[in-house]
Amino acid sequence: MNPPETLAPDLDSPSRAQARSDGIEQARQALAKVFVVPNLTYPQRLQHAKDINALLALLEFQSGIVELESRPQLIDLPVAGKCNLRCTMCGLSHGDPSYPNWTLAEVQRFEPLFKTARSVNPTGAGEPLSNRDLFSMLELFFGYGLAAGFFTNATLLTAEKSERLIRLGITQLNISIDGATKETFEAIRHGAKFETVVGNARAFVQKRRELGRDRPALQIGMVLMQENMHELVDMVRLAADIGANGLYTMFVSPLVPEKMCARDPVRTNRCLREARKVAAELKLHFHAPADLPEPKIAAPLPVESASLAAPAPASVPAAVPQAVAPAPAAQLKGHYCTYPWKQMVVWNDGNVSPCCRIRDQVDGLPFGQIQDSEPEALWNSAGMVRLRERLLAGKPPPDCVACPIRTLHMQS
């Protein structure tokens, strides 16, 4: 997932506003005609459609438009509702229901959006490799020129599946390994065997080498928590030894407060700094959260007071008036992102939202459900429009203010 931009739209210059308005009209006309332009192959038309759509989205955002004619560029589809593991930090281990895996027919409902989208993430709350239609879905995505990659626990990553994924040309494979030792890994990822997962990751790299490919990129994912923070540096070394292209880490969800790294920010920051140093020495791409704020007197926070989400500033109201006027650009810095103008996330229960941080509604206005509407209509649902209004007005919902992705980008 790409970080949101932080350049505020210029709402104050009449000449620039007119130029954007002209650009929007030209982009709309070009998008309407792109699939009938002569002397272009279908893949070329698809690429033009994606480029025009991305430009239209940017111009709409910069112009403060909240009901969009552009379509989402990034789409998350929950193709996996079932999982063969029960990891200690996962909602499936804390009362969340499991859902049926999606069928190819359910994915095909989104085909009108695939023509203009750039990438799709077919994951969900479960294990994608458990879905018997996964490879058919990937072939569908690639037929529309989409980049596609997904997260896997790698327990089902056989040699045959590895070769199929490599030959299909997926963009990236993300393997979750939440511990650098057997003891820690298996205490967190119940049902998985450390040797199996690491062995499958190594075999994937070896098969990619045998086929003479440099894609898909292999990224190791690690959820940072109290139980594994001490192994972060060793995890960097393990990822490099496996032959992975990078290590992606993120803090555990507030769903399990006793596991949160915020309980001991001094220890957490020490581990992060050392891991960054070792990753640089090994030339391994390392994506890590920003350091946590440290108290003047370093001490672990009690469980009952630990929270990943920072409290919303007093200036952010719980609700906004029905009409939300755009704020001057100077007031926007750091208070919004562009995800609602470019991303659609579908959850396993059918809810749609613009990101993984905010779930189903804003100010009581729902984002909508795919059971009730076609995907294209949900892109401009009442909740989606209201969220865009609030962000442009410099009045983001509390979930947006506390977003760790926004915080990481603002501090980088």
WORAQUI-V109207 format. One record per residue. N is the residue number from 1. PHI is phi in degrees with one decimal (none if undefined). PSI is psi as a letter, one per 30 degrees, with the letter a starting at -180 (none if undefined). D_FIRST is the distance of its C-alpha to the first C-alpha in Angstrom with 1 decimal. Layout:
# WORAQUI-V109207
N;PHI;PSI;D_FIRST  N;PHI;PSI;D_FIRST
This chain:
# WORAQUI-V109207
1;none;k;0.0  2;-80.4;k;3.8  3;-69.8;l;6.6  4;-69.0;l;9.2  5;-71.8;l;12.3  6;-120.2;g;15.4  7;-79.6;j;18.1  8;-67.9;k;20.3  9;-65.9;k;21.7  10;-88.2;j;25.3  11;-98.4;g;27.3  12;-108.7;f;30.6  13;-96.8;j;31.7  14;-60.0;e;33.8  15;-66.2;e;33.7  16;-68.6;e;30.0  17;-60.8;e;29.7  18;-66.8;e;32.1  19;-62.5;e;30.3  20;-66.0;e;27.1  21;-61.1;e;29.2  22;-64.0;e;30.7  23;-63.5;e;27.4  24;-61.9;e;26.1  25;-63.9;e;29.3  26;-64.6;e;29.1  27;-65.8;e;25.5  28;-61.1;e;26.6  29;-65.8;e;29.7  30;-64.9;e;27.9  31;-66.8;e;25.4  32;-68.8;f;28.4  33;-105.3;f;30.2  34;-61.1;e;27.6  35;-88.4;g;28.5  36;-120.5;g;32.2  37;-67.8;k;32.2  38;-73.3;l;34.8  39;65.1;g;34.5  40;-123.1;k;30.8  41;-75.5;l;29.5  42;-61.9;e;27.2  43;-58.7;e;24.2  44;-66.8;e;25.1  45;-63.9;e;25.3  46;-59.7;e;21.9  47;-64.2;e;20.4  48;-62.1;e;22.4  49;-61.1;e;21.3  50;-67.0;e;17.6  51;-66.1;e;18.5  52;-65.7;e;20.9  53;-61.4;e;18.6  54;-64.4;e;16.0  55;-65.5;e;19.0  56;-60.5;e;20.4  57;-61.3;e;17.4  58;-64.1;e;17.5  59;-66.9;e;21.3  60;-63.3;e;21.2  61;-62.1;e;19.0  62;-65.2;f;21.3  63;-90.8;f;24.3  64;75.2;g;23.4  65;-83.3;k;23.4  66;-113.2;f;22.2  67;-103.2;j;23.5  68;-97.0;k;21.5  69;-95.8;f;22.7  70;-69.4;l;19.5  71;-120.2;l;17.3  72;-59.3;k;13.6  73;-93.4;f;11.6  74;-122.4;k;8.7  75;-131.3;k;10.4  76;-101.8;k;10.0  77;-116.9;k;13.5  78;-85.4;i;15.3  79;-69.1;f;17.5  80;-112.8;j;18.5  81;-106.4;f;20.5  82;-114.6;k;22.7  83;-135.7;k;22.3  84;-90.3;f;24.9  85;-117.6;l;24.1  86;-135.1;i;24.5  87;-75.8;k;22.5  88;-66.2;f;23.9  89;-99.6;f;20.8  90;-88.3;k;19.8  91;-60.2;f;20.9  92;-64.8;f;22.8  93;-93.9;f;25.0  94;-129.5;h;25.7  95;100.4;f;26.9  96;-66.4;k;24.0  97;-75.2;l;25.3  98;-93.2;l;24.2  99;-128.4;l;23.9  100;-63.2;k;25.0  101;-63.5;k;22.7  102;-68.9;l;22.0  103;-97.8;l;24.2  104;-59.1;e;23.7  105;-61.7;e;25.6  106;-67.8;e;23.1  107;-67.9;e;20.2  108;-63.6;f;22.7  109;-60.8;f;22.9  110;-92.9;g;19.6  111;-55.9;e;21.1  112;-59.1;f;22.0  113;-87.8;f;18.4  114;-67.8;f;17.5  115;-61.8;e;19.8  116;-110.5;f;17.7  117;-78.0;l;14.1  118;-99.2;e;12.1  119;-148.9;l;10.0  120;-137.7;k;10.3  121;-115.8;j;9.2  122;-88.9;i;12.8  123;-127.0;c;12.9  124;102.8;a;14.4  125;-82.3;f;16.4  126;-110.8;a;18.4  127;-104.5;j;18.7  128;-56.6;e;17.7  129;-69.6;f;20.4  130;-85.3;f;22.9  131;-88.1;j;22.5  132;-66.7;f;25.4  133;-95.0;g;23.8  134;-56.4;e;20.5  135;-68.8;e;21.8  136;-66.2;e;23.3  137;-64.3;e;20.0  138;-62.7;e;18.4  139;-62.5;e;21.4  140;-62.6;e;21.1  141;-58.8;e;17.5  142;-69.0;f;18.7  143;-64.5;f;21.7  144;-99.8;g;19.7  145;70.3;g;18.0  146;-87.4;k;14.6  147;-79.1;k;12.1  148;-146.7;k;11.6  149;-152.7;l;10.7  150;-153.3;l;11.1  151;-95.6;k;12.0  152;-144.0;l;15.8  153;-84.9;f;18.5  154;67.7;g;20.3  155;-70.0;f;23.7  156;-106.0;g;24.1  157;-83.4;i;22.9  158;-75.9;l;26.3  159;-61.1;e;27.4  160;-63.9;e;27.7  161;-67.5;e;24.2  162;-58.8;e;22.8  163;-64.7;e;24.9  164;-63.4;e;24.0  165;-64.0;e;20.2  166;-67.1;e;20.9  167;-68.2;e;23.4  168;-65.9;e;21.2  169;91.2;h;18.7  170;-60.5;l;15.4  171;-73.5;e;12.7  172;-155.1;k;11.6  173;-115.9;k;13.2  174;-111.6;j;12.1  175;-103.7;k;15.3  176;-85.0;j;15.8  177;-135.3;j;18.8  178;-99.6;g;19.5  179;-169.1;k;22.7  180;-90.1;f;24.4  181;-126.9;l;27.7  182;-58.1;e;29.0  183;-61.2;e;30.4  184;-68.7;e;27.2  185;-57.7;e;24.9  186;-75.1;f;27.3  187;-73.1;f;28.1  188;-96.0;e;24.5  189;-102.8;i;23.6  190;-64.2;k;26.7  191;104.9;f;27.8  192;-101.8;l;26.1  193;-109.9;k;28.1  194;-56.0;e;26.8  195;-63.2;e;28.8  196;-66.5;e;27.5  197;-66.1;e;23.8  198;-63.9;e;24.2  199;-62.6;e;26.6  200;-66.8;e;24.4  201;-64.9;e;21.7  202;-63.8;e;24.4  203;-65.3;e;25.8  204;-62.7;e;22.6  205;-62.5;e;22.6  206;-64.6;e;26.4  207;-64.8;e;26.1  208;-61.0;e;23.6  209;-66.2;e;26.1  210;-61.6;e;29.0  211;-84.0;f;27.6  212;68.6;h;27.0  213;-109.8;k;23.3  214;-107.9;f;20.6  215;-124.9;l;17.9  216;-76.3;l;16.0  217;-65.7;k;14.4  218;-105.9;k;15.0  219;-120.2;k;12.9  220;-90.0;k;14.6  221;-109.9;k;13.0  222;-139.5;k;15.3  223;-88.5;j;15.6  224;-82.6;k;17.9  225;-152.2;l;21.1  226;-55.9;e;24.8  227;-72.6;f;25.8  228;-124.0;g;23.7  229;-58.9;e;23.1  230;-68.9;f;26.2  231;-102.5;g;24.8  232;-61.4;e;21.7  233;-63.0;e;23.6  234;-65.2;e;25.0  235;-67.5;e;21.5  236;-59.8;e;20.6  237;-65.4;e;23.9  238;-65.7;e;23.4  239;-59.7;e;20.0  240;-65.5;e;21.8  241;-67.6;e;24.9  242;-63.6;e;23.1  243;101.0;g;21.9  244;-68.3;l;18.1  245;-80.6;f;16.1  246;-170.7;l;14.3  247;-126.5;k;14.0  248;-110.5;k;11.1  249;-123.5;l;12.7  250;-149.6;l;12.4  251;-74.0;k;15.4  252;-64.2;l;17.0  253;-68.0;l;17.2  254;-63.7;f;20.3  255;-55.6;e;21.6  256;-124.6;i;23.4  257;-60.5;f;24.7  258;-68.8;f;27.0  259;-94.6;f;24.2  260;-71.5;k;22.4  261;-67.8;f;22.3  262;-65.6;f;23.4  263;-68.6;f;26.8  264;-141.4;i;27.4  265;-65.2;e;25.4  266;-64.8;e;27.8  267;-62.3;e;27.4  268;-59.1;e;23.6  269;-66.1;e;23.5  270;-63.2;e;26.1  271;-66.7;e;24.0  272;-62.5;e;20.9  273;-64.5;e;23.1  274;-66.7;e;24.8  275;-65.3;e;21.7  276;-60.4;e;20.4  277;-64.2;e;23.9  278;-66.1;e;24.2  279;-60.5;e;20.8  280;-64.0;e;22.1  281;-65.0;e;25.4  282;-88.4;f;24.0  283;58.4;h;21.6  284;-103.7;k;18.7  285;-64.4;k;15.2  286;-129.3;j;14.5  287;-102.8;j;11.6  288;-135.0;l;13.4  289;-64.7;l;13.9  290;-68.3;l;16.4  291;-57.8;k;20.0  292;-81.0;k;21.5  293;-60.9;k;24.4  294;-105.4;k;27.6  295;-69.4;l;30.8  296;-60.8;e;34.0  297;-110.3;j;35.5  298;-67.2;k;33.0  299;-158.3;k;33.3  300;-59.9;k;31.0  301;-77.5;k;30.3  302;-65.5;l;32.1  303;-56.4;e;30.0  304;-67.8;f;31.1  305;-107.3;f;29.8  306;-74.2;k;26.5  307;-157.9;k;23.4  308;-70.5;e;19.8  309;-80.8;j;19.7  310;-69.2;k;21.8  311;-63.9;k;24.5  312;-67.2;k;24.1  313;-58.2;l;26.3  314;-61.5;f;29.6  315;-76.2;f;29.0  316;-93.2;j;26.4  317;-75.2;l;28.5  318;-72.5;f;28.0  319;-147.7;l;28.5  320;-125.3;l;29.1  321;-61.2;l;31.8  322;-59.8;e;31.6  323;-99.9;k;31.4  324;-113.8;j;28.8  325;-86.3;k;29.6  326;-59.2;k;27.1  327;-90.0;l;27.5  328;-55.9;l;28.4  329;-56.1;e;25.5  330;-62.2;f;26.6  331;-84.4;f;25.9  332;-86.8;f;22.3  333;-55.3;k;20.9  334;78.6;g;18.5  335;-114.9;g;19.0  336;-160.8;l;16.4  337;-140.5;l;13.0  338;-100.1;g;12.4  339;-52.9;e;10.1  340;-64.4;f;13.5  341;-98.7;f;14.3  342;-143.9;f;11.5  343;-130.2;k;9.8  344;-124.5;k;11.9  345;-112.6;k;11.4  346;-106.2;k;14.6  347;-94.1;l;16.0  348;-61.8;f;18.6  349;-84.7;g;21.4  350;99.4;f;20.7  351;-65.2;k;19.4  352;-117.0;k;16.9  353;-150.8;l;14.7  354;-87.4;f;12.1  355;-164.3;l;9.7  356;-86.5;f;10.2  357;-93.9;e;12.4  358;-113.0;k;15.1  359;-97.7;e;16.8  360;-135.8;f;19.7  361;-163.2;l;21.6  362;-135.4;k;22.4  363;54.0;h;26.1  364;80.0;f;27.1  365;-95.2;j;25.7  366;-75.2;k;23.6  367;-74.0;f;20.5  368;108.3;l;22.3  369;-129.0;k;22.4  370;-70.0;f;22.3  371;-69.2;f;25.7  372;-105.4;f;27.2  373;-145.2;l;25.7  374;-74.6;k;24.3  375;-53.4;e;20.5  376;-60.9;e;21.4  377;-69.5;e;23.5  378;-69.7;f;21.0  379;-62.7;f;18.8  380;-120.2;h;21.7  381;-66.6;l;22.9  382;-59.2;e;24.7  383;-68.6;e;22.0  384;-62.3;e;19.4  385;-62.8;e;22.0  386;-63.6;e;23.1  387;-60.8;e;19.7  388;-60.3;e;19.4  389;-59.3;e;23.0  390;-65.9;e;22.5  391;-65.8;e;19.7  392;-66.4;f;21.8  393;-81.4;f;24.8  394;72.3;g;23.3  395;-127.0;i;23.8  396;-70.3;l;20.5  397;-62.9;l;20.9  398;-54.2;e;21.1  399;-60.7;e;17.8  400;-73.3;e;16.1  401;-60.8;e;18.4  402;-90.4;g;17.6  403;-62.8;k;13.8  404;-68.5;f;12.9  405;-68.9;e;9.6  406;-62.9;e;12.0  407;-62.6;e;14.6  408;-60.5;e;12.9  409;-67.6;e;12.1  410;-66.9;f;15.7  411;-90.3;f;17.2  412;-89.1;none;15.8
